[in-house]
Amino acid sequence: MTFPRGSTFIELIMVVALLLVIFSFGGITLSRFQRSTAYIAGDREVINVISMAARRARNGTAGTPWGVYFKYDDTTRTAINLTVFSGNSYATRITNRDLTFDVSNKITFTSVDFSGSGVDVISSHEIIFAPLTGTTTNYGSIVLSWYDATRTLIINSNGLPVRQ
C-alpha cells in the first residue's frame, strides 16, 4: 500500500495551533518575568537613593547635611523623581550639588511619612541626614505601590532604609 506524500490542510492547521499555544505560554511567562523584575527594581531604586544621601552625610561630604526630596504629584501620588541634595532643607539647598534620579512613573507613593516621633504626615516630601552620623530626626516610612504590589520602606532614626 502506498501513502500520498505531503501534508494535509488539517495537519498544517494543527501545527499552527500548536505554535500559537507555545508562543502564548512564552509571552505570558515573559510578561510575568518582566513584572517580577519591576517589583524588585521599584523599591530598590528608592532604597539606593536614600542610602546614597545617608552615606554622603556620614562621610561628611561638603560638611553639610544631605537629604532626599521625593517629588511626586500630591493628587495622584505618582512618582516624578528623587533628588539627593546638600543643605538643611530642600528649599535652602545648594543647588549645584543636586543629584536627580528618575523613578518609574508606574510607582505611586501611597504614603510618605517622615514625621519622626511627631504627628503623622502623609505628604512628606523630604528626609534629611545629619553630617558625620547620618542620623535623622524625621525618620518614618514610605508605602510604594506599582502594578499590583505594595511595599513599605521604613527609614529608622539611624538613617537606614529597611524593606518590610
N, C-alpha and C positions, 0 to 999 in steps of 0.2 A: 504494500500500500504506500502511496506517495502522498506527502503533505505539501500543500502550497507554501511557497516561500514568501517572506514579507510579514508585515504586521497588520492587524485589522484595526479598524477605526476604534473599536471598543478597547483594545489594548493601549492605543495611543491616549485615549481619554483617561484610562486608569493610571498611566504613568504621569500625566499632567496633574491629576488629582493628588497622587502620592507626593509629587514635588511641592504642590501648594500646601499640603499638610506639613511637610518638613520645613518649608520656609516660614510658615505661620508660627510653628513652635520656636523656630530660631529667632524670629522677630520678637516674640513675647519674652523669650529668655534674655535677649539683648536689652530690651526695654527695662526689665527688672534689674539687670546688672547696672545700667546707667542710673536708675533711680537709687539703688543701694549706694553707689559711689557718691551720688549727690547728697545723700543723708550724711555720709561721713564727712564730706568736704564742707558742708554748710556750717556746722558748729566749729569745725577745725579752723576755718578762716577767722572767725571771731576770737577763738582762744589764742591763736597765734598773734593777732594784733594786740590783744590785751597783754599777753606775755611780753611782747616787744616793748611796750610802754613801761611796764613794771621793771623790766630788765634795764632799760635806759635810766630809769630813776635810781635803781640800786647801784648801777655803775657810776652814778654821779655825772652822767653825760651833760655837759654845758652847765653843771652846777645848779640846775633848776628842777622843779617838779616836772613830771611828764604825765600826760593823760591821754585818754581816748575819747573822742567825740563821736557819738553814734548819730549819724544823720539819717533820719527816716521821716516819712510823711506822717504827721501827727494824726491824720484822719484815717488813712488806710493802714498805717503802721508798716508799710513796705520799706525795706531797707534801700538806702541810696548809696552810702559809702561810710567808711570808718576813717577817721583822721587821728593819727598819733601827733600830739602837739607838745610843745615845750612851754611851760608857764604855769601860773597859779590857776588859770581857768581858760576855757576856750576863747572867751571874749577878750581876754588880755594876753593872749599867747604871742609868741614870737613867730610870726607867720612864715618867715623864710626857713624855719626848721620843720614845717609841716610835712608829714608823710601821709598821703591819701591812698586808701586801698578800696578798690571797687568790691562790692559784695553782690552776690547773685540777687537779681530783682525778684526771685521766687521766695526769698526769705522774708518773713514778717516778724518784726519784733513785737510779739503779742504783749509782753510786759517787760519794761526796763525799770528796775527799782534800785537806785544807788543811794538810798536814804540812810544807810548805816543803821545805827540804833534809833534814829529819829522816826518821824511819821512816814509811813509808806507813800511813795510817789510812783505812780505807774507810767510816767512820761519823762523819766530822767534821760538826759542826753550825754552826760559826761561822767567820767570817773578819773580821778587824779591820784597819782602815786608820789609819795614823799621822796625827796632825794636821799640817797645812801641807804635807806631802809626798804623802800618800795612798798611801804605800808599805805593804807588808805583809810580815811575816815568815812568815806562814802561807799562802803562795800555793799554788796547786795546780790541781786540775781537778774538774769535775762532769760526770758522764755522765747525761744525761737520756734517758728513754725515754717515748714516748707513741705510741699507736696502733701502727704498725709502723715507726716512725722512731726512730733513736738519734742523739743529737748530743753532742759533747763540747765543753765550755766550759773554756778554760784561763784562769786568772787569774794573770798574771805578778807578779813582785815589785814592779813599779811600780803595781799595783792595777788594771791594765787587763784587762777580760774580752775574750777573743777566741774567736770561734766556729771550731771546727775541722772 
